[in-house]
């Protein structure tokens, strides 16, 4: 089965590793450019409350889209 990152890579003529690297860079930029409350949301997506992995971020963003009023910090 093709993973999400493999599918994105195929569609964009790149590698899954490059897709992951781009997602990591986007997460870092979002955390650095966010206010404290938004940073806390990002950190809450990771079990250790540090920067979420790309997989954790995708799951966390999906959860926010499904239940935007139920942000758990």
C-alpha positions, -999 to 999 in steps of 0.1 A, spaced: 0 0 0 13 34 -9 17 58 21 5 93 21 40 107 17 47 83 -12 14 94 -29 23 131 -25 58 125 -37 46 107 -68 21 134 -76 49 161 -73 77 141 -89 99 140 -58 107 115 -31 89 107 2 119 119 21 117 153 4 80 155 12 88 148 49 116 173 49 92 200 35 66 192 60 91 194 88 103 228 76 67 240 74 59 228 109 91 246 122 81 278 104 46 276 117 57 271 153 83 299 151 59 324 136 30 316 159 18 332 191 21 313 223 -15 298 222 -9 285 186 25 271 195 8 252 224 -16 236 199 13 225 177 32 211 207 1 193 220 1 172 188 33 154 201 33 130 231 65 147 244 50 182 238 79 191 215 77 197 177 53 171 162 66 147 136 50 150 102 28 120 110 17 135 143 10 169 126 -12 153 99 -32 134 126 -34 165 148 -46 187 119 -71 162 109 -84 160 144 -87 198 145 -106 198 112 -131 172 126 -135 188 160 -122 224 159 -139 233 192 -123 204 211 -86 215 212 -69 195 239 -38 212 254 
